Amino acid sequence: MSKTTLSSKNQIVVPKDVRERLNLKSGSKILLYPMDETHAILTTQSEDYVKSLRGLGKEVWDALGGADKYIKEERASWDKKSV
């Protein structure tokens, strides 16, 4: 984990270790997705916008026990409602 500070011009410097790991160069496009009041996801923008969104929100499905479990529970609730 790296730490940075928001400047008076509302800019942040991406620390060197993060730039190297994400292969960021001057002019690289970065996407920021606010998750809640204290968390945001930073990702690089690939040539394919859809690919840059891949995996976003994975932690939501993990918290629900996985997509398969969630879908099974939803389908079971539908069966109960129709009886």
C-alpha positions as CSV (number, residue, x, y, z in Angstrom):
1,M,0.0,0.0,0.0
2,S,1.2,3.5,-0.8
3,K,0.2,6.8,0.6
4,T,-0.3,10.2,-1.2
5,T,-1.8,13.5,-0.4
6,L,-4.4,15.6,-2.2
7,S,-2.8,19.0,-3.2
8,S,-4.3,22.4,-2.8
9,K,-5.2,22.1,-6.6
10,N,-7.1,18.8,-5.9
11,Q,-4.4,16.7,-7.6
12,I,-2.7,13.6,-6.4
13,V,0.7,12.1,-7.2
14,V,0.7,8.4,-8.0
15,P,3.6,7.0,-6.0
16,K,6.5,5.5,-7.9
17,D,5.9,1.9,-6.8
18,V,2.3,2.1,-8.0
19,R,3.2,3.7,-11.3
20,E,5.8,0.9,-11.9
21,R,3.4,-1.9,-10.9
22,L,0.6,-0.5,-13.1
23,N,3.1,0.5,-15.9
24,L,1.9,4.1,-15.9
25,K,3.6,6.6,-18.0
26,S,3.1,10.3,-18.4
27,G,-0.3,10.8,-20.2
28,S,-1.7,7.4,-19.1
29,K,-5.4,7.4,-18.6
30,I,-6.6,6.5,-15.1
31,L,-10.2,5.8,-14.0
32,L,-11.4,6.4,-10.5
33,Y,-14.6,4.8,-9.2
34,P,-15.9,6.0,-5.9
35,M,-17.2,3.0,-3.9
36,D,-18.5,4.8,-0.8
37,E,-17.5,7.9,1.3
38,T,-14.0,6.6,2.1
39,H,-13.1,4.1,-0.7
40,A,-12.4,4.4,-4.4
41,I,-11.0,2.0,-7.0
42,L,-8.2,3.3,-9.2
43,T,-7.7,1.4,-12.5
44,T,-5.9,2.0,-15.7
45,Q,-8.0,2.7,-18.8
46,S,-7.3,0.1,-21.5
47,E,-7.9,0.5,-25.1
48,D,-11.2,-1.4,-24.6
49,Y,-13.3,0.4,-22.1
50,V,-15.3,-2.8,-21.2
51,K,-12.1,-4.6,-20.4
52,S,-11.1,-1.9,-18.0
53,L,-14.3,-2.6,-16.0
54,R,-13.7,-6.3,-15.8
55,G,-13.8,-7.5,-12.2
56,L,-15.1,-4.2,-10.8
57,G,-17.5,-5.0,-8.0
58,K,-16.1,-8.5,-7.4
59,E,-16.0,-7.8,-3.7
60,V,-19.8,-7.4,-3.7
61,W,-20.3,-10.9,-5.1
62,D,-17.7,-12.3,-2.7
63,A,-19.6,-10.7,0.3
64,L,-22.8,-12.4,-0.9
65,G,-21.0,-15.8,-1.0
66,G,-20.4,-15.8,-4.8
67,A,-22.7,-15.3,-7.7
68,D,-23.8,-19.0,-7.9
69,K,-25.0,-19.0,-4.3
70,Y,-26.8,-15.7,-4.7
71,I,-28.6,-16.9,-7.8
72,K,-29.7,-20.2,-6.1
73,E,-31.0,-18.3,-3.1
74,E,-32.9,-15.9,-5.4
75,R,-34.5,-18.7,-7.4
76,A,-35.4,-20.5,-4.2
77,S,-37.2,-17.3,-3.0
78,W,-39.2,-17.1,-6.2
79,D,-40.3,-20.7,-5.8
80,K,-41.5,-20.0,-2.3
81,K,-43.5,-16.9,-3.4
82,S,-45.3,-18.7,-6.2
83,V,-46.7,-21.4,-3.8
